[in-house]
Amino acid sequence: MRKLVCKYCRNAEFYVLNVNETLCKCGVRLTKLSDYLSEDSPKWRGDQKRQAEVISKISLLKREIDKCLDERDQERFKKLTYELRACQLYLNDPKTRFKERLNHIGKLAADI
């Protein structure tokens, strides 16, 4: 059986008020199953880790794009710009697979 935690404060201690109502230590009344999270869900940690990697990759791409602008390397600039767009799209919609987006944008870049 999984241990449930409060969605808002990540606390695992609850007080039972009624049959379908509990009170968290933070003061929130939890009545629906969506008010809870399973404790240390590996999927949640994996998503958070992937998003952190994408954010760091975005900052590195921006630095590289600035270097390309300084060196006036147009082809590399286009490639890095498309990769940057893919990373930004992933952050807006993390459910899609990052590699699929990157491949799709790479194909679009090859056509240009």
VOKE-24839 format. One record per atom (N, C-alpha, C): x, y, z; residue number from 1; residue in one letter; atom name. Coordinates in nm, 2 decimals, always signed. Atoms other than C-alpha are relative to their C-alpha. Layout:
// VOKE-24839
+--------+--------+--------+-----+------+------+
:     px :     py :     pz :  nr : rest : atom :
+--------+--------+--------+-----+------+------+
:      X :      Y :      Z : NUM :    A :   CA :
...
+--------+--------+--------+-----+------+------+
This chain:
// VOKE-24839
+--------+--------+--------+-----+------+------+
:     px :     py :     pz :  nr : rest : atom :
+--------+--------+--------+-----+------+------+
:  +0.08 :  -0.12 :  +0.00 :   1 :    M :    N :
:  +0.00 :  +0.00 :  +0.00 :   1 :    M :   CA :
:  +0.09 :  +0.12 :  +0.00 :   1 :    M :    C :
:  -0.08 :  -0.12 :  +0.01 :   2 :    R :    N :
:  +0.13 :  +0.34 :  -0.09 :   2 :    R :   CA :
:  -0.04 :  +0.10 :  +0.11 :   2 :    R :    C :
:  +0.02 :  -0.10 :  -0.10 :   3 :    K :    N :
:  +0.17 :  +0.62 :  +0.16 :   3 :    K :   CA :
:  -0.04 :  +0.13 :  -0.07 :   3 :    K :    C :
:  +0.05 :  -0.13 :  +0.07 :   4 :    L :    N :
:  -0.02 :  +0.94 :  +0.07 :   4 :    L :   CA :
:  +0.05 :  +0.12 :  +0.08 :   4 :    L :    C :
:  -0.04 :  -0.12 :  -0.06 :   5 :    V :    N :
:  +0.10 :  +1.29 :  +0.14 :   5 :    V :   CA :
:  -0.09 :  +0.11 :  -0.06 :   5 :    V :    C :
:  +0.08 :  -0.12 :  +0.04 :   6 :    C :    N :
:  -0.07 :  +1.63 :  +0.12 :   6 :    C :   CA :
:  +0.06 :  +0.06 :  -0.13 :   6 :    C :    C :
:  -0.04 :  -0.05 :  +0.13 :   7 :    K :    N :
:  -0.05 :  +1.78 :  -0.23 :   7 :    K :   CA :
:  +0.06 :  +0.14 :  +0.02 :   7 :    K :    C :
:  -0.04 :  -0.14 :  -0.02 :   8 :    Y :    N :
:  +0.01 :  +2.13 :  -0.09 :   8 :    Y :   CA :
:  +0.12 :  +0.02 :  +0.09 :   8 :    Y :    C :
:  -0.11 :  -0.01 :  -0.09 :   9 :    C :    N :
:  +0.26 :  +2.08 :  +0.19 :   9 :    C :   CA :
:  +0.09 :  -0.12 :  +0.01 :   9 :    C :    C :
:  -0.07 :  +0.13 :  +0.01 :  10 :    R :    N :
:  +0.39 :  +1.72 :  +0.13 :  10 :    R :   CA :
:  +0.01 :  -0.06 :  +0.14 :  10 :    R :    C :
:  +0.00 :  +0.05 :  -0.13 :  11 :    N :    N :
:  +0.30 :  +1.63 :  +0.49 :  11 :    N :   CA :
:  -0.08 :  -0.13 :  +0.00 :  11 :    N :    C :
:  +0.06 :  +0.13 :  +0.00 :  12 :    A :    N :
:  +0.20 :  +1.27 :  +0.57 :  12 :    A :   CA :
:  -0.09 :  -0.02 :  +0.12 :  12 :    A :    C :
:  +0.08 :  +0.02 :  -0.12 :  13 :    E :    N :
:  +0.01 :  +1.33 :  +0.89 :  13 :    E :   CA :
:  -0.13 :  +0.07 :  -0.02 :  13 :    E :    C :
:  +0.14 :  -0.06 :  +0.03 :  14 :    F :    N :
:  -0.37 :  +1.38 :  +0.87 :  14 :    F :   CA :
:  -0.08 :  -0.04 :  +0.13 :  14 :    F :    C :
:  +0.10 :  +0.03 :  -0.11 :  15 :    Y :    N :
:  -0.66 :  +1.40 :  +1.12 :  15 :    Y :   CA :
:  -0.13 :  -0.03 :  -0.08 :  15 :    Y :    C :
:  +0.13 :  +0.04 :  +0.06 :  16 :    V :    N :
:  -0.98 :  +1.22 :  +1.02 :  16 :    V :   CA :
:  -0.11 :  +0.08 :  +0.06 :  16 :    V :    C :
:  +0.11 :  -0.08 :  -0.04 :  17 :    L :    N :
:  -1.28 :  +1.45 :  +1.04 :  17 :    L :   CA :
:  -0.13 :  -0.08 :  -0.02 :  17 :    L :    C :
:  +0.12 :  +0.08 :  +0.04 :  18 :    N :    N :
:  -1.55 :  +1.24 :  +0.86 :  18 :    N :   CA :
:  +0.05 :  -0.12 :  -0.08 :  18 :    N :    C :
:  -0.04 :  +0.12 :  +0.08 :  19 :    V :    N :
:  -1.56 :  +0.93 :  +0.64 :  19 :    V :   CA :
:  +0.08 :  +0.04 :  -0.12 :  19 :    V :    C :
:  -0.07 :  -0.04 :  +0.12 :  20 :    N :    N :
:  -1.44 :  +1.12 :  +0.33 :  20 :    N :   CA :
:  +0.07 :  +0.13 :  +0.01 :  20 :    N :    C :
:  -0.06 :  -0.13 :  -0.03 :  21 :    E :    N :
:  -1.27 :  +1.42 :  +0.49 :  21 :    E :   CA :
:  +0.11 :  -0.01 :  +0.10 :  21 :    E :    C :
:  -0.12 :  -0.01 :  -0.09 :  22 :    T :    N :
:  -0.93 :  +1.46 :  +0.65 :  22 :    T :   CA :
:  +0.05 :  +0.14 :  +0.01 :  22 :    T :    C :
:  -0.06 :  -0.13 :  -0.02 :  23 :    L :    N :
:  -0.75 :  +1.76 :  +0.78 :  23 :    L :   CA :
:  +0.15 :  -0.02 :  +0.01 :  23 :    L :    C :
:  -0.15 :  +0.01 :  +0.00 :  24 :    C :    N :
:  -0.38 :  +1.81 :  +0.71 :  24 :    C :   CA :
:  +0.05 :  +0.09 :  +0.11 :  24 :    C :    C :
:  -0.06 :  -0.08 :  -0.10 :  25 :    K :    N :
:  -0.14 :  +1.97 :  +0.96 :  25 :    K :   CA :
:  +0.01 :  +0.15 :  -0.05 :  25 :    K :    C :
:  -0.01 :  -0.14 :  +0.06 :  26 :    C :    N :
:  -0.12 :  +2.28 :  +0.72 :  26 :    C :   CA :
:  -0.14 :  +0.07 :  +0.01 :  26 :    C :    C :
:  +0.13 :  -0.06 :  -0.02 :  27 :    G :    N :
:  -0.50 :  +2.33 :  +0.78 :  27 :    G :   CA :
:  -0.09 :  -0.02 :  -0.12 :  27 :    G :    C :
:  +0.08 :  +0.02 :  +0.12 :  28 :    V :    N :
:  -0.63 :  +2.22 :  +0.44 :  28 :    V :   CA :
:  -0.08 :  -0.12 :  +0.02 :  28 :    V :    C :
:  +0.09 :  +0.11 :  +0.00 :  29 :    R :    N :
:  -0.93 :  +2.00 :  +0.42 :  29 :    R :   CA :
:  +0.01 :  -0.08 :  -0.13 :  29 :    R :    C :
:  -0.03 :  +0.09 :  +0.12 :  30 :    L :    N :
:  -0.86 :  +1.70 :  +0.19 :  30 :    L :   CA :
:  -0.13 :  -0.09 :  -0.01 :  30 :    L :    C :
:  +0.12 :  +0.08 :  +0.02 :  31 :    T :    N :
:  -1.18 :  +1.56 :  +0.05 :  31 :    T :   CA :
:  +0.00 :  -0.09 :  -0.13 :  31 :    T :    C :
:  -0.01 :  +0.08 :  +0.12 :  32 :    K :    N :
:  -1.08 :  +1.43 :  -0.30 :  32 :    K :   CA :
:  +0.13 :  -0.07 :  -0.01 :  32 :    K :    C :
:  -0.12 :  +0.08 :  +0.02 :  33 :    L :    N :
:  -0.83 :  +1.18 :  -0.41 :  33 :    L :   CA :
:  +0.11 :  +0.09 :  -0.06 :  33 :    L :    C :
:  -0.10 :  -0.09 :  +0.07 :  34 :    S :    N :
:  -0.66 :  +1.45 :  -0.62 :  34 :    S :   CA :
:  +0.07 :  +0.10 :  +0.10 :  34 :    S :    C :
:  -0.06 :  -0.09 :  -0.10 :  35 :    D :    N :
:  -0.58 :  +1.64 :  -0.30 :  35 :    D :   CA :
:  +0.13 :  -0.07 :  +0.06 :  35 :    D :    C :
:  -0.11 :  +0.08 :  -0.05 :  36 :    Y :    N :
:  -0.32 :  +1.37 :  -0.22 :  36 :    Y :   CA :
:  +0.10 :  -0.03 :  -0.11 :  36 :    Y :    C :
:  -0.11 :  +0.05 :  +0.09 :  37 :    L :    N :
:  +0.01 :  +1.26 :  -0.38 :  37 :    L :   CA :
:  +0.06 :  -0.12 :  +0.07 :  37 :    L :    C :
:  -0.07 :  +0.11 :  -0.06 :  38 :    S :    N :
:  +0.19 :  +0.93 :  -0.33 :  38 :    S :   CA :
:  +0.14 :  +0.05 :  +0.04 :  38 :    S :    C :
:  -0.13 :  -0.05 :  -0.05 :  39 :    E :    N :
:  +0.50 :  +0.98 :  -0.13 :  39 :    E :   CA :
:  +0.12 :  -0.04 :  -0.09 :  39 :    E :    C :
:  -0.12 :  +0.02 :  +0.08 :  40 :    D :    N :
:  +0.82 :  +1.01 :  -0.33 :  40 :    D :   CA :
:  -0.02 :  -0.08 :  -0.12 :  40 :    D :    C :
:  +0.03 :  +0.07 :  +0.12 :  41 :    S :    N :
:  +0.68 :  +0.90 :  -0.65 :  41 :    S :   CA :
:  +0.12 :  +0.01 :  -0.10 :  41 :    S :    C :
:  -0.12 :  -0.01 :  +0.09 :  42 :    P :    N :
:  +0.97 :  +0.80 :  -0.88 :  42 :    P :   CA :
:  -0.03 :  +0.07 :  -0.13 :  42 :    P :    C :
:  +0.03 :  -0.07 :  +0.12 :  43 :    K :    N :
:  +0.78 :  +0.93 :  -1.18 :  43 :    K :   CA :
:  +0.01 :  +0.15 :  +0.02 :  43 :    K :    C :
:  +0.00 :  -0.14 :  -0.03 :  44 :    W :    N :
:  +0.74 :  +1.27 :  -1.02 :  44 :    W :   CA :
:  +0.14 :  +0.05 :  +0.01 :  44 :    W :    C :
:  -0.14 :  -0.03 :  -0.02 :  45 :    R :    N :
:  +1.11 :  +1.28 :  -0.93 :  45 :    R :   CA :
:  +0.07 :  +0.00 :  -0.14 :  45 :    R :    C :
:  -0.06 :  +0.01 :  +0.13 :  46 :    G :    N :
:  +1.20 :  +1.18 :  -1.29 :  46 :    G :   CA :
:  -0.04 :  +0.12 :  -0.09 :  46 :    G :    C :
:  +0.05 :  -0.11 :  +0.07 :  47 :    D :    N :
:  +0.99 :  +1.45 :  -1.44 :  47 :    D :   CA :
:  +0.07 :  +0.13 :  +0.04 :  47 :    D :    C :
:  -0.07 :  -0.12 :  -0.06 :  48 :    Q :    N :
:  +1.14 :  +1.71 :  -1.21 :  48 :    Q :   CA :
:  +0.14 :  +0.01 :  -0.04 :  48 :    Q :    C :
:  -0.14 :  +0.00 :  +0.04 :  49 :    K :    N :
:  +1.49 :  +1.60 :  -1.29 :  49 :    K :   CA :
:  +0.02 :  +0.03 :  -0.15 :  49 :    K :    C :
:  +0.00 :  -0.03 :  +0.14 :  50 :    R :    N :
:  +1.42 :  +1.61 :  -1.67 :  50 :    R :   CA :
:  -0.02 :  +0.15 :  -0.03 :  50 :    R :    C :
:  +0.03 :  -0.14 :  +0.02 :  51 :    Q :    N :
:  +1.28 :  +1.96 :  -1.64 :  51 :    Q :   CA :
:  +0.13 :  +0.08 :  +0.04 :  51 :    Q :    C :
:  -0.12 :  -0.07 :  -0.04 :  52 :    A :    N :
:  +1.59 :  +2.07 :  -1.45 :  52 :    A :   CA :
:  +0.11 :  -0.01 :  -0.10 :  52 :    A :    C :
:  -0.11 :  +0.02 :  +0.11 :  53 :    E :    N :
:  +1.82 :  +1.92 :  -1.72 :  53 :    E :   CA :
:  -0.03 :  +0.09 :  -0.12 :  53 :    E :    C :
:  +0.04 :  -0.08 :  +0.11 :  54 :    V :    N :
:  +1.62 :  +2.10 :  -1.99 :  54 :    V :   CA :
:  +0.03 :  +0.15 :  +0.03 :  54 :    V :    C :
:  -0.02 :  -0.14 :  -0.03 :  55 :    I :    N :
:  +1.64 :  +2.44 :  -1.81 :  55 :    I :   CA :
:  +0.15 :  +0.03 :  -0.01 :  55 :    I :    C :
:  -0.14 :  -0.02 :  +0.01 :  56 :    S :    N :
:  +2.02 :  +2.40 :  -1.78 :  56 :    S :   CA :
:  +0.05 :  +0.00 :  -0.14 :  56 :    S :    C :
:  -0.03 :  +0.01 :  +0.14 :  57 :    K :    N :
:  +2.04 :  +2.30 :  -2.14 :  57 :    K :   CA :
:  -0.04 :  +0.13 :  -0.07 :  57 :    K :    C :
:  +0.04 :  -0.12 :  +0.06 :  58 :    I :    N :
:  +1.85 :  +2.61 :  -2.24 :  58 :    I :   CA :
:  +0.10 :  +0.11 :  +0.03 :  58 :    I :    C :
:  -0.09 :  -0.11 :  -0.03 :  59 :    S :    N :
:  +2.09 :  +2.84 :  -2.06 :  59 :    S :   CA :
:  +0.13 :  -0.02 :  -0.08 :  59 :    S :    C :
:  -0.12 :  +0.02 :  +0.08 :  60 :    L :    N :
:  +2.39 :  +2.67 :  -2.23 :  60 :    L :   CA :
:  -0.02 :  +0.03 :  -0.15 :  60 :    L :    C :
:  +0.03 :  -0.03 :  +0.14 :  61 :    L :    N :
:  +2.22 :  +2.69 :  -2.57 :  61 :    L :   CA :
:  +0.00 :  +0.15 :  -0.03 :  61 :    L :    C :
:  +0.00 :  -0.14 :  +0.02 :  62 :    K :    N :
:  +2.17 :  +3.06 :  -2.52 :  62 :    K :   CA :
:  +0.14 :  +0.06 :  +0.00 :  62 :    K :    C :
:  -0.14 :  -0.04 :  +0.00 :  63 :    R :    N :
:  +2.54 :  +3.11 :  -2.44 :  63 :    R :   CA :
:  +0.06 :  -0.03 :  -0.14 :  63 :    R :    C :
:  -0.06 :  +0.05 :  +0.13 :  64 :    E :    N :
:  +2.63 :  +2.91 :  -2.76 :  64 :    E :   CA :
:  -0.06 :  +0.09 :  -0.11 :  64 :    E :    C :
:  +0.06 :  -0.09 :  +0.10 :  65 :    I :    N :
:  +2.39 :  +3.12 :  -2.96 :  65 :    I :   CA :
:  +0.06 :  +0.14 :  +0.00 :  65 :    I :    C :
:  -0.07 :  -0.13 :  -0.01 :  66 :    D :    N :
:  +2.55 :  +3.44 :  -2.84 :  66 :    D :   CA :
:  +0.14 :  -0.01 :  -0.06 :  66 :    D :    C :
:  -0.13 :  +0.02 :  +0.06 :  67 :    K :    N :
:  +2.89 :  +3.30 :  -2.94 :  67 :    K :   CA :
:  -0.01 :  -0.01 :  -0.16 :  67 :    K :    C :
:  +0.02 :  +0.01 :  +0.15 :  68 :    C :    N :
:  +2.75 :  +3.21 :  -3.29 :  68 :    C :   CA :
:  -0.03 :  +0.14 :  -0.06 :  68 :    C :    C :
:  +0.03 :  -0.14 :  +0.04 :  69 :    L :    N :
:  +2.62 :  +3.57 :  -3.32 :  69 :    L :   CA :
:  +0.13 :  +0.08 :  -0.01 :  69 :    L :    C :
:  -0.13 :  -0.08 :  +0.00 :  70 :    D :    N :
:  +2.97 :  +3.71 :  -3.23 :  70 :    D :   CA :
:  +0.08 :  -0.05 :  -0.12 :  70 :    D :    C :
:  -0.09 :  +0.05 :  +0.11 :  71 :    E :    N :
:  +3.14 :  +3.48 :  -3.48 :  71 :    E :   CA :
:  -0.07 :  +0.00 :  -0.14 :  71 :    E :    C :
:  +0.08 :  +0.00 :  +0.12 :  72 :    R :    N :
:  +2.86 :  +3.52 :  -3.74 :  72 :    R :   CA :
:  +0.00 :  -0.13 :  -0.08 :  72 :    R :    C :
:  +0.01 :  +0.13 :  +0.05 :  73 :    D :    N :
:  +2.82 :  +3.15 :  -3.79 :  73 :    D :   CA :
:  -0.15 :  -0.03 :  -0.02 :  73 :    D :    C :
:  +0.14 :  +0.01 :  +0.02 :  74 :    Q :    N :
:  +2.48 :  +3.13 :  -3.95 :  74 :    Q :   CA :
:  -0.06 :  -0.14 :  +0.01 :  74 :    Q :    C :
:  +0.05 :  +0.13 :  +0.00 :  75 :    E :    N :
:  +2.44 :  +2.76 :  -4.00 :  75 :    E :   CA :
:  -0.01 :  -0.06 :  +0.15 :  75 :    E :    C :
:  +0.00 :  +0.05 :  -0.13 :  76 :    R :    N :
:  +2.53 :  +2.67 :  -3.64 :  76 :    R :   CA :
:  -0.11 :  +0.08 :  +0.08 :  76 :    R :    C :
:  +0.10 :  -0.08 :  -0.07 :  77 :    F :    N :
:  +2.31 :  +2.96 :  -3.52 :  77 :    F :   CA :
:  -0.14 :  -0.06 :  -0.02 :  77 :    F :    C :
:  +0.13 :  +0.05 :  +0.03 :  78 :    K :    N :
:  +2.01 :  +2.81 :  -3.70 :  78 :    K :   CA :
:  -0.03 :  -0.13 :  +0.07 :  78 :    K :    C :
:  +0.01 :  +0.13 :  -0.07 :  79 :    K :    N :
:  +2.08 :  +2.46 :  -3.56 :  79 :    K :   CA :
:  -0.03 :  +0.02 :  +0.15 :  79 :    K :    C :
:  +0.02 :  -0.02 :  -0.15 :  80 :    L :    N :
:  +2.11 :  +2.59 :  -3.20 :  80 :    L :   CA :
:  -0.14 :  +0.06 :  +0.03 :  80 :    L :    C :
:  +0.13 :  -0.07 :  -0.02 :  81 :    T :    N :
:  +1.80 :  +2.81 :  -3.24 :  81 :    T :   CA :
:  -0.11 :  -0.11 :  +0.00 :  81 :    T :    C :
:  +0.10 :  +0.10 :  +0.01 :  82 :    Y :    N :
:  +1.59 :  +2.51 :  -3.35 :  82 :    Y :   CA :
:  +0.00 :  -0.09 :  +0.13 :  82 :    Y :    C :
:  -0.01 :  +0.08 :  -0.12 :  83 :    E :    N :
:  +1.72 :  +2.31 :  -3.06 :  83 :    E :   CA :
:  -0.05 :  +0.07 :  +0.12 :  83 :    E :    C :
:  +0.06 :  -0.08 :  -0.11 :  84 :    L :    N :
:  +1.64 :  +2.59 :  -2.82 :  84 :    L :   CA :
:  -0.15 :  +0.00 :  +0.00 :  84 :    L :    C :
:  +0.14 :  +0.00 :  +0.01 :  85 :    R :    N :
:  +1.29 :  +2.60 :  -2.95 :  85 :    R :   CA :
:  -0.06 :  -0.13 :  +0.05 :  85 :    R :    C :
:  +0.05 :  +0.13 :  -0.05 :  86 :    A :    N :
:  +1.25 :  +2.23 :  -2.89 :  86 :    A :   CA :
:  +0.00 :  -0.01 :  +0.15 :  86 :    A :    C :
:  -0.01 :  +0.00 :  -0.15 :  87 :    C :    N :
:  +1.37 :  +2.27 :  -2.53 :  87 :    C :   CA :
:  -0.12 :  +0.08 :  +0.06 :  87 :    C :    C :
:  +0.11 :  -0.08 :  -0.05 :  88 :    Q :    N :
:  +1.12 :  +2.55 :  -2.48 :  88 :    Q :   CA :
:  -0.13 :  -0.06 :  -0.01 :  88 :    Q :    C :
:  +0.12 :  +0.07 :  +0.02 :  89 :    L :    N :
:  +0.84 :  +2.35 :  -2.63 :  89 :    L :   CA :
:  -0.02 :  -0.11 :  +0.10 :  89 :    L :    C :
:  +0.01 :  +0.11 :  -0.10 :  90 :    Y :    N :
:  +0.92 :  +2.06 :  -2.39 :  90 :    Y :   CA :
:  -0.04 :  +0.06 :  +0.13 :  90 :    Y :    C :
:  +0.04 :  -0.06 :  -0.13 :  91 :    L :    N :
:  +0.90 :  +2.29 :  -2.09 :  91 :    L :   CA :
:  -0.15 :  +0.04 :  +0.00 :  91 :    L :    C :
:  +0.14 :  -0.03 :  +0.00 :  92 :    N :    N :
:  +0.56 :  +2.41 :  -2.20 :  92 :    N :   CA :
:  -0.09 :  -0.12 :  +0.00 :  92 :    N :    C :
:  +0.08 :  +0.12 :  +0.01 :  93 :    D :    N :
:  +0.43 :  +2.06 :  -2.27 :  93 :    D :   CA :
:  +0.09 :  -0.12 :  +0.03 :  93 :    D :    C :
:  -0.09 :  +0.11 :  -0.03 :  94 :    P :    N :
:  +0.64 :  +1.80 :  -2.08 :  94 :    P :   CA :
:  -0.05 :  -0.14 :  -0.03 :  94 :    P :    C :
:  +0.05 :  +0.14 :  +0.02 :  95 :    K :    N :
:  +0.42 :  +1.51 :  -2.16 :  95 :    K :   CA :
:  +0.05 :  -0.06 :  -0.14 :  95 :    K :    C :
:  -0.05 :  +0.05 :  +0.13 :  96 :    T :    N :
:  +0.55 :  +1.49 :  -2.52 :  96 :    T :   CA :
:  +0.15 :  -0.04 :  +0.02 :  96 :    T :    C :
:  -0.14 :  +0.05 :  -0.01 :  97 :    R :    N :
:  +0.88 :  +1.31 :  -2.56 :  97 :    R :   CA :
:  +0.10 :  +0.10 :  -0.06 :  97 :    R :    C :
:  -0.10 :  -0.10 :  +0.04 :  98 :    F :    N :
:  +1.18 :  +1.54 :  -2.59 :  98 :    F :   CA :
:  +0.07 :  -0.04 :  -0.12 :  98 :    F :    C :
:  -0.08 :  +0.04 :  +0.12 :  99 :    K :    N :
:  +1.37 :  +1.34 :  -2.84 :  99 :    K :   CA :
:  -0.09 :  +0.00 :  -0.13 :  99 :    K :    C :
:  +0.09 :  -0.01 :  +0.12 : 100 :    E :    N :
:  +1.06 :  +1.32 :  -3.07 : 100 :    E :   CA :
:  -0.01 :  +0.14 :  -0.05 : 100 :    E :    C :
:  +0.01 :  -0.14 :  +0.03 : 101 :    R :    N :
:  +1.03 :  +1.70 :  -3.06 : 101 :    R :   CA :
:  +0.13 :  +0.04 :  -0.07 : 101 :    R :    C :
:  -0.13 :  -0.04 :  +0.06 : 102 :    L :    N :
:  +1.40 :  +1.74 :  -3.13 : 102 :    L :   CA :
:  +0.02 :  -0.05 :  -0.14 : 102 :    L :    C :
:  -0.01 :  +0.06 :  +0.13 : 103 :    N :    N :
:  +1.39 :  +1.50 :  -3.42 : 103 :    N :   CA :
:  -0.09 :  +0.07 :  -0.10 : 103 :    N :    C :
:  +0.10 :  -0.07 :  +0.09 : 104 :    H :    N :
:  +1.08 :  +1.68 :  -3.57 : 104 :    H :   CA :
:  +0.06 :  +0.13 :  -0.03 : 104 :    H :    C :
:  -0.05 :  -0.13 :  +0.03 : 105 :    I :    N :
:  +1.24 :  +2.02 :  -3.54 : 105 :    I :   CA :
:  +0.13 :  -0.01 :  -0.08 : 105 :    I :    C :
:  -0.12 :  +0.02 :  +0.08 : 106 :    G :    N :
:  +1.57 :  +1.88 :  -3.68 : 106 :    G :   CA :
:  -0.04 :  -0.02 :  -0.14 : 106 :    G :    C :
:  +0.05 :  +0.02 :  +0.14 : 107 :    K :    N :
:  +1.38 :  +1.76 :  -3.99 : 107 :    K :   CA :
:  -0.04 :  +0.13 :  -0.06 : 107 :    K :    C :
:  +0.04 :  -0.13 :  +0.06 : 108 :    L :    N :
:  +1.23 :  +2.10 :  -4.03 : 108 :    L :   CA :
:  +0.12 :  +0.09 :  -0.03 : 108 :    L :    C :
:  -0.12 :  -0.08 :  +0.03 : 109 :    A :    N :
:  +1.57 :  +2.26 :  -4.01 : 109 :    A :   CA :
:  +0.07 :  -0.05 :  -0.12 : 109 :    A :    C :
:  -0.07 :  +0.06 :  +0.12 : 110 :    A :    N :
:  +1.71 :  +2.02 :  -4.27 : 110 :    A :   CA :
:  -0.07 :  +0.04 :  -0.13 : 110 :    A :    C :
:  +0.08 :  -0.05 :  +0.12 : 111 :    D :    N :
:  +1.43 :  +2.13 :  -4.51 : 111 :    D :   CA :
:  +0.03 :  +0.14 :  -0.04 : 111 :    D :    C :
:  -0.03 :  -0.14 :  +0.03 : 112 :    I :    N :
:  +1.53 :  +2.49 :  -4.48 : 112 :    I :   CA :
:  +0.13 :  +0.02 :  -0.06 : 112 :    I :    C :
+--------+--------+--------+-----+------+------+
